């Protein structure tokens, strides 16, 4: 399996996370010091403002640190899950209009990577997670579960539009796989039209979805287009 990753985007995200974390901590310390040393009402409001700003900036920093610094990152977990496929299988991470795209002789796949932990349930209509005190404490710094199936569909539409703009969208079927890559995630999933797996089940999901082969000319055209994006 071949992996193509936009390392510059990862580096920028990691840098933003570190800077925001440091700046947010600075505001929190400043607010704490002001609250202890300056008793005038106006300074108490300044202290409160510093604390609120510090919390907001710190949450942005922590969110970016979780996404771009903490390992395994999404691209690393997906690459590990696809390990063993030959080099005709190419995973493009942060290169195309959607984060993770797998091009293979068996088809074109969008891998929607979800980083949430805990027990994640899907009853065929909606997702839910078990309550935990840890989630309450880090609610501002953690990405919510949201609507993963709708997100996958939105990504599919985005990629389809991109292919159509490149005059390659006709007869290209885009398939979706939801991947919960956090090692602490446990899945409790009922039947779903979109496969919902962890990285260990990713290869099996790809093989199961690949009912038809992607024509060689189509595969080559897509690969040239995608590889060209990495060279631009």
Backbone torsions as a table, in degrees:
resi	resn	phi	psi	omega
1	UNK	NA	134.4	-179.4
2	UNK	-102.2	137.1	-178.0
3	UNK	-116.9	126.0	177.0
4	UNK	-119.2	114.6	-173.7
5	UNK	-124.7	137.7	173.7
6	UNK	-81.5	89.1	-176.7
7	UNK	-66.1	-30.4	-179.9
8	UNK	-63.2	-39.9	179.0
9	UNK	-66.0	-39.3	177.5
10	UNK	-63.6	-43.5	179.7
11	UNK	-62.9	-42.3	178.7
12	UNK	-63.8	-43.6	179.7
13	UNK	-63.4	-40.9	178.5
14	UNK	-65.6	-40.4	178.9
15	UNK	-64.4	-43.0	177.7
16	UNK	-60.7	-42.3	179.6
17	UNK	-61.0	-43.4	-179.1
18	UNK	-67.8	-43.4	-179.6
19	UNK	-65.1	-46.4	-178.7
20	UNK	-63.8	-39.0	178.1
21	UNK	-62.7	-44.2	-179.6
22	UNK	-66.2	-45.7	-179.4
23	UNK	-65.1	-42.9	178.6
24	UNK	-60.6	-41.0	177.9
25	UNK	-63.1	-37.7	178.5
26	UNK	-61.7	-43.6	177.8
27	UNK	-63.7	-41.0	-179.8
28	UNK	-64.0	-43.1	178.6
29	UNK	-64.6	-43.6	179.5
30	UNK	-61.2	-44.5	179.1
31	UNK	-62.0	-39.2	179.9
32	UNK	-66.5	-43.6	-179.5
33	UNK	-64.7	-43.5	179.6
34	UNK	-61.2	-40.7	-178.6
35	UNK	-65.1	-26.8	-178.1
36	UNK	-88.9	-27.8	-170.7
37	UNK	-106.9	-27.6	-176.3
38	UNK	-118.2	116.7	-170.6
39	UNK	-97.0	-9.2	-179.7
40	UNK	-62.0	148.1	-176.8
41	UNK	-57.7	-40.2	-178.5
42	UNK	-62.1	-36.2	-179.8
43	UNK	-74.5	-28.1	174.9
44	UNK	-65.1	-37.9	176.2
45	UNK	-67.9	-38.0	176.1
46	UNK	-62.6	-42.0	178.5
47	UNK	-61.3	-45.0	179.4
48	UNK	-62.2	-42.0	178.6
49	UNK	-61.3	-42.9	178.5
50	UNK	-62.4	-40.5	-179.5
51	UNK	-66.2	-41.8	179.8
52	UNK	-66.5	-46.5	179.1
53	UNK	-61.5	-41.5	179.7
54	UNK	-61.8	-41.5	178.9
55	UNK	-64.4	-42.4	-178.9
56	UNK	-65.0	-46.9	-178.9
57	UNK	-67.4	-39.5	178.7
58	UNK	-62.9	-37.7	179.6
59	UNK	-66.2	-37.5	175.6
60	UNK	-64.1	-43.1	178.7
61	UNK	-62.5	-45.5	-179.2
62	UNK	-64.7	-39.4	179.2
63	UNK	-62.1	-43.2	178.5
64	UNK	-69.8	-35.2	176.2
65	UNK	-63.7	-42.2	178.9
66	UNK	-62.9	-38.0	-176.2
67	UNK	-78.7	-41.0	-168.5
68	UNK	-109.6	-15.8	-176.0
69	UNK	-113.4	-48.6	-176.8
70	UNK	-63.3	133.0	179.7
71	UNK	-105.9	148.6	1.6
72	UNK	-77.6	133.2	170.4
73	UNK	-69.7	168.2	-178.6
74	UNK	-58.3	-45.6	-178.3
75	UNK	-64.1	-36.1	178.9
76	UNK	-67.9	-43.1	-179.5
77	UNK	-65.8	-40.5	179.3
78	UNK	-66.5	-42.2	178.7
79	UNK	-61.0	-40.7	178.7
80	UNK	-65.4	-39.6	179.5
81	UNK	-66.6	-26.7	-179.4
82	UNK	-95.6	-0.1	-177.2
83	UNK	-57.9	132.0	-178.8
84	UNK	114.3	-23.9	172.8
85	UNK	-69.4	152.9	179.5
86	UNK	-79.4	178.9	-172.7
87	UNK	-71.8	-3.2	172.8
88	UNK	-74.4	-17.6	175.6
89	UNK	-91.3	117.1	-175.6
90	UNK	-123.3	123.1	177.4
91	UNK	-100.1	118.6	178.1
92	UNK	-102.2	114.9	-178.9
93	UNK	-114.3	121.6	177.6
94	UNK	63.6	27.3	-179.5
95	UNK	-107.8	-37.8	-175.0
96	UNK	-101.3	177.5	-178.9
97	UNK	-61.4	-16.1	173.3
98	UNK	-119.3	154.0	-168.8
99	UNK	-60.7	-46.8	-171.8
100	UNK	-133.7	118.2	-179.0
101	UNK	-128.3	130.5	176.1
102	UNK	-107.8	119.5	174.2
103	UNK	-102.5	128.8	-177.5
104	UNK	-146.9	161.6	175.2
105	UNK	-61.7	-19.0	-178.6
106	UNK	-89.3	-11.1	-179.9
107	UNK	151.9	178.4	179.5
108	UNK	-111.0	124.7	-173.4
109	UNK	-124.6	139.0	165.9
110	UNK	-99.5	125.9	177.8
111	UNK	-104.3	105.1	-179.9
112	UNK	-85.9	108.7	-173.7
113	UNK	-90.4	127.7	-179.6
114	UNK	-118.9	127.9	-173.2
115	UNK	-101.6	10.5	-176.4
116	UNK	-72.6	152.9	178.3
117	UNK	-109.7	-175.2	178.8
118	UNK	84.4	-175.5	178.2
119	UNK	-82.0	120.9	-176.3
120	UNK	-114.7	121.2	-176.7
121	UNK	-110.5	145.5	173.8
122	UNK	-138.4	121.3	-174.9
123	UNK	-99.5	13.1	-177.9
124	UNK	99.0	-13.1	179.7
125	UNK	-128.3	-40.6	-177.5
126	UNK	-145.8	158.4	177.9
127	UNK	-97.1	152.5	174.0
128	UNK	-150.6	159.3	178.1
129	UNK	-130.6	151.0	175.1
130	UNK	-66.3	145.3	175.3
131	UNK	-70.0	141.7	173.0
132	UNK	-149.1	147.0	180.0
133	UNK	-63.6	-35.0	-180.0
134	UNK	-60.2	-40.1	178.9
135	UNK	-65.4	-36.0	178.5
136	UNK	-64.5	-40.7	-177.0
137	UNK	-69.7	-29.5	-177.1
138	UNK	-113.7	25.8	-172.7
139	UNK	-61.7	-30.6	-178.4
140	UNK	-79.9	-16.6	-175.5
141	UNK	-107.5	0.3	-177.2
142	UNK	-114.6	135.9	176.7
143	UNK	-69.7	134.4	179.8
144	UNK	-70.9	162.3	-179.7
145	UNK	-67.0	-38.0	177.1
146	UNK	63.2	-143.2	-178.9
147	UNK	-124.9	84.7	-173.3
148	UNK	-58.5	-39.3	-179.5
149	UNK	-65.2	-42.9	177.8
150	UNK	-64.8	-36.7	177.5
151	UNK	-64.3	-42.2	178.3
152	UNK	-61.9	-42.0	179.0
153	UNK	-64.7	-39.0	178.7
154	UNK	-64.8	-40.8	177.9
155	UNK	-64.9	-38.2	178.2
156	UNK	-61.7	-42.5	178.1
157	UNK	-65.1	-38.4	179.1
158	UNK	-63.9	-45.0	-180.0
159	UNK	-68.2	-38.7	178.7
160	UNK	-61.3	-42.7	178.6
161	UNK	-62.5	-41.5	178.8
162	UNK	-61.6	-43.9	179.7
163	UNK	-65.3	-39.0	178.8
164	UNK	-64.3	-37.4	177.5
165	UNK	-64.9	-27.9	178.0
166	UNK	-93.3	6.1	179.3
167	UNK	61.4	37.4	177.8
168	UNK	-126.9	7.7	-174.0
169	UNK	-80.1	-18.5	-175.3
170	UNK	-68.3	128.4	175.4
171	UNK	67.0	14.8	174.9
172	UNK	-96.7	114.5	178.5
173	UNK	-89.9	123.4	178.5
174	UNK	-100.6	124.7	179.8
175	UNK	-109.4	150.9	-176.8
176	UNK	-114.9	144.9	170.5
177	UNK	-137.2	127.3	174.7
178	UNK	-89.8	127.7	-177.3
179	UNK	-124.3	114.1	173.6
180	UNK	-90.9	103.5	-167.5
181	UNK	-95.6	-7.7	179.2
182	UNK	-64.8	127.7	-179.1
183	UNK	-58.8	-21.8	-178.7
184	UNK	-95.3	10.9	178.0
185	UNK	-88.9	136.9	175.6
186	UNK	-123.8	128.6	-174.1
187	UNK	-101.2	135.1	173.3
188	UNK	-128.8	92.1	-167.2
189	UNK	-119.9	130.6	170.7
190	UNK	-84.9	-170.8	179.9
191	UNK	-60.0	139.9	-179.6
192	UNK	-146.0	141.6	177.1
193	UNK	-68.3	-31.1	176.5
194	UNK	-100.1	124.8	178.8
195	UNK	-57.6	135.9	179.0
196	UNK	-124.3	113.4	-171.2
197	UNK	-140.5	170.1	164.8
198	UNK	-99.3	173.7	-176.8
199	UNK	-56.5	-32.1	-179.4
200	UNK	-66.4	-27.0	180.0
201	UNK	-96.3	6.0	-173.2
202	UNK	-68.9	-46.6	-178.7
203	UNK	-61.1	-41.0	179.6
204	UNK	-63.5	-40.1	179.5
205	UNK	-65.1	-39.3	179.1
206	UNK	-65.0	-45.3	-179.8
207	UNK	-64.1	-38.6	-178.1
208	UNK	-68.7	-34.7	-178.8
209	UNK	-77.2	-23.1	-171.5
210	UNK	-81.9	74.1	-179.9
211	UNK	-78.7	-30.3	-177.8
212	UNK	-125.3	149.5	178.7
213	UNK	-83.5	144.1	174.2
214	UNK	-79.3	124.7	-179.6
215	UNK	-53.1	142.7	-174.6
216	UNK	-57.6	-42.1	-179.1
217	UNK	-65.2	-38.9	179.2
218	UNK	-67.5	-43.7	177.4
219	UNK	-58.3	-46.3	-177.6
220	UNK	-64.9	-40.3	179.5
221	UNK	-64.4	-42.4	178.9
222	UNK	-66.5	-40.5	-179.2
223	UNK	-65.9	-40.5	177.7
224	UNK	-64.0	-40.3	178.5
225	UNK	-64.5	-49.2	-177.4
226	UNK	-65.8	-42.8	179.1
227	UNK	-64.9	-33.5	178.1
228	UNK	-63.4	-30.7	177.8
229	UNK	-66.1	-30.8	-179.6
230	UNK	-76.3	-21.4	-177.8
231	UNK	-94.4	-11.2	-176.5
232	UNK	-71.1	NA	NA
